[in-house]
Amino acid sequence: MQIASLQDLTQARVAALTPALGTERARAILGYLRSHPAGIEEAPQGLALARGRLATSVTAYSSGERAEAAKLALSAYLDGVEPVEPQLNARDNALRATLETAMGAYRAALTSGKPQTEIAQQADQIDALLVRAQAAISTTADDPVATFLGAFTILVREGLEAMLVVVALLAFLRKAERLQAVRYVHAGWALALVAGGITWALASYAISISGAGRELTEGLSSLFAAVVLLSVGLWMHQKSIGGRWQSYLKEKMAAALNQRSAWFLFGLAFISVYREVFETILFYAALWSEGQEAWLLGGIAAGAGVLVVIAWVLLRTSRRLPLAHFFTASSALIAILAIVLTGKGVAALQEAGWLAVSPAPVPHVELLGIFPTWQSVLAQVAIVLILGLGFAINVWRGRISTMQASRVLAEKPEVGQ
């Protein structure tokens, strides 16, 4: 292991350092640092820290310390790559995705007991990616255009999912003529922005949000939102079949949108927006420290303008759709978002070390939440199967209801005779 903080120093043991340094040298280094903790400030940070811990993990693996090697590999990502991921994501998102996938595959290789030669080869490939990442960050750190484009693309990419959820909720309430519940949705996303501002302040001036904490927040909130959207998508699809939306709106809307349901809408809007704001804010907090504040704010303003225009177009389009078509389109959109968020949630928990990583031969399409691991792919397949089964049951029940209604209408003349 490497000692890059006081926390590392308190957890460091001679036995953990012996494979890389030898017993006597490990004791001497620990003794010196405990007597002179200021020396820790000289330890490498960022991608240099990642490279060091990656190399140490290879040494630990060659000494038979498989668990320690996996721990070091996870630390290389969470403590080395994750803190600078915002800058790298803004400069070269493809390289960031490749590095993330490679480090996940490396951890999987360590835990599965791959041959030492294969482990060393993978580590060399990751080290080359880390060198490229360091060059990408350093060469564009003072580039105002890169800062503007990074701020713009981050907001549009991360904000689009949250905006689609909020727009779907607002469009549904307006179609249902339940305008009094609209304020709960607006309050949800507005409070999420306020909470994001508090997060920015905490991340910049008060506390340091660890890489593991960030990934856990993103992963758990993504999976929670996915579960909620799954139920909402199935419900909307049910109401789009066999004229059910008409009877529903006429007879049950008042009960369905009571105070408890209004707070449910508030919670869904809040969690959907905050999970995106949380990640975006941490990106911006890192970019802000580079000294290109005006260009950063310009990129944020431009991205916000694009999202506003998209939201306006979608809301106007939804008003012109027949209600049955609106329910169908909304259920499809929300189902897709549930699938995307499931993949992202599982991937985030893998990056935090909560879930195992098993590489899968699938492309990395982050926009759709597709990551090249069996855990994330199978989780998305499970959501697709649940949606398919739910939609099929809805269609079957719709046909039964239609047949029953037709039978009742056909029998009415006989009753009058």
Secondary structure, DSSP 8 states (H G I E B T S, - for coil): ----SHHHHHH--HHHHHHHH-HHHHHHHHHHHHH-GGGGGGS--HHHHHHHHHHHHHHHHHTT-HHHHHHHHHHIIIIIIGGGHHHHHHH-HHHHHHHHHHHHHHHHHHHHT--HHHHHHHHHHHHHHHHHHHHHHHHHTT-HHHHHHHHHHHHHHHHHHHHHHHHHHHHHHHHTT-GGGHHHHHHHHHHHHHHHHHHHHIIIII----HHHHHHHHHHHHHHHHHHHHHHHHHHHHHTSTTHHHHIIIIIHHHHTSHHHHHHHHHHHHHHHHHHHHHHHHHHHHHHTTT-HHHHHHHHHHHHHHHHHHHHHHHHHHHHS-HHHHHHHHHHHHHHHHHHHHHHHHHHHHHTTSS---B-SS--BGGGTB-SBHHHHHHHHHHHHHHHHHHHHHHHHHHHHHHHHHHHHHHHHHHH-
